[in-house]
Amino acid sequence: DILASEEPIKICKLHKFLSNAWKAGSNYVVVTAPADSINNDIFYGLPIYVAALTNFVPSKLDDPSASEYASGESNLFKMNPDFVILNHDDTHYADFSEFAGTEGTISYGADRFSNVRITHSKLYKMGAEATLNIGNTSFTVATFLSGETSISYMAAAAAIADALHIIPDKIAEGIANYDPDGITKEAE
């Protein structure tokens, strides 16, 4: 189950989402939330197994600087997630590399030092595919979502799945079956 929002998440929406996920028998949920939601303690007391930062890309003039963003996101990492996932290709990786999970930190990207390494990628009109290496295992993932960011997000998803001890075949299957229309989106 996934809850996604670019605007602050209301606590009643989060509780309803978590209740529905629990009733459905979910073991894990994915919540994408802006720093405002984290800074407002909306997740206070909830266990955070994996915390991931994908890309720092300011889109508006009033967006925070990388250091302000890192400061705001630090609240997420103060919640002691077991694993932290970081984009090694992000130009601000050095700003975020101070964050670490209590059990480990996993980086992803094309950079040769990434734990989940993108070794090959190809974009299509109606999708994208990439070859990923995790340790000594190489496998291909593909999506019907197009664009360069899809490659990065597939690697991020693989890094998260690796932290959850999901095998590469299941990672590839999960990415292939990803349906963005099935995401619960916070009303703006």
N, C-alpha and C positions, 0 to 999 in steps of 0.2 A: 504494500500500500504506500502511496506517495501523496504528500501534501506539499504543494508548491505555491510560493507567493513572492512577489517582488515588493509588496507593501507589508507593513507590520501585521503579524498574525494576531487575531483576537483570541484570547484565552478560551472563550467558549467554543470557537471553531476547532482549536487544537484538542480540547477535551472530547468533543463529539467525534472527531477523526480518530483519536486513540481508542475511544469506546467502541466504535464500529470495527476498527482493526482487531481489537481484542475479541470481539464477538465472532469475527470471521476466522479466528484462529491464527492470526499472523504472529510470527515470532519476532519479526523486525519491521520497522516502518522507516521510511525515508522522508525527512522533512527538509525542504529547502526554505531558508528563512533569511531575511535581511538582518543586519546587525542590530537594528532597532528592536526587533523581537527578542534577541538575546540580551540586549542591554536592559530591557524591561523585565527581566527575570521570568519570562513566560515559560521557560523550561526548567525552572528551579525545582530541584528534587528528582528530576527524571534522570534515569541512567542514560549516558551517552556512550554507546559502544564505539562508533566511528564518527569522527568529525573531519569533514573534507573542505578544503579551499580549492576551487577550480582555477579561476583567472581573476586577476584584478584588472578590470577594464573600466576606467571612468567613462561614463556616457553623457554626463551633464556637467556644466560649469560648476555647479555647487556640490558635486560629488567630493568625497574626502580624498586627501592625498594617500599615497601608499602607507605612510607611517600612521596617519590617522585611522585608516582602514584596519591596519594591523592592530592598533590599540583597541579599536572597537571589537574586532574579532577575538582578541585575547580573552574576553569574557567567556567565549565558547570553550576555549582551551583550559580555562580555570576550572571548568566543570569536570576535569580529569577524564577525558575520553580514553578508552583502552587503546584505540588506534587513531593516528592522525594521518590524513592523506593530503599530499601537497603536489602541485603541478611544478615539476622541475624545469619546465620550459617557460614558465611565467617570468617575465623580466624582473619581477619583484620577489622571486623565490628567496633571495638572501634575506629580505625583510621578514618572510614568514617561516624560514627554516628554524627559527628559535622555538617554534611550537613542536611539542613532542607528545606522543601518547604514552600512557603508563606501561603498555605492553610493546609498543613500537610505532615507528613512523614509516610510511610507505610513500615513495615518490613515484610519479609517472611522467612520461613524456618521451620525446625522441632523444633527449640528452643521454649520453652513454652511461651516466651514473644513476639513471632512473631505475628503481626496483621493478616497475612495470614499464618496459621499454617498447616504444613504437618503432619497429624496424622497417616497416614498409606501409605505405598507405596509398589509396587510390580513391579519387572522387568521381562520382557518376552524376548524371543529370538527376537521377532519382535515388540517390543514396551514396554510401561510402563504405569502404572496407579497410581493415588494417590488420597487419600481422603484429602480434604482441609477444613479447618474451617475459615470462615470469620465472626467474631462476633459470633452470635448464629446459624449460618447457616453452615451446613456440606454438601458437595457435592463431587462427584467423577469426576475426569478428566482423560483422557486417550489419548495416542498418539501412532502412529506407529513408532516413533523414539525411539531407545533403548538407554540404558545407564543411569547411576545415574544422570548425568547432566540434562537429560530430565526431571526428577522429579523436580529439582530445577528451570529449565526454565519454566515449567508449573506453578509453584507457582509464579514466577516472572510475568508471563503473567497475572495470576489471580489478582495479586496485582495492576498491571497497569490497568487492566479492572475495578477493584473495584474503582480506582481513577476516572475512566471515568463513574462511576455509572452504570456499566453494570451488569445485574442480573446473578446469578450463572448458571442458565440454558443456557444462551447465552455464558457465559464464557466457559462452558464445550463443547458446540457446536463449538465454535470458535477454541478451542484447538484441538478437534477431527478432524476438517476440515483443520488444518494447513498444508500447502504444501510448504516445503522448496524450491521446484523447481520453485515456483511462485515468488520468491524474486528477485528483481532487484539487481544484484551484480555489484559493481564497478570493472571495469577491472583493473587488476594489471599491 
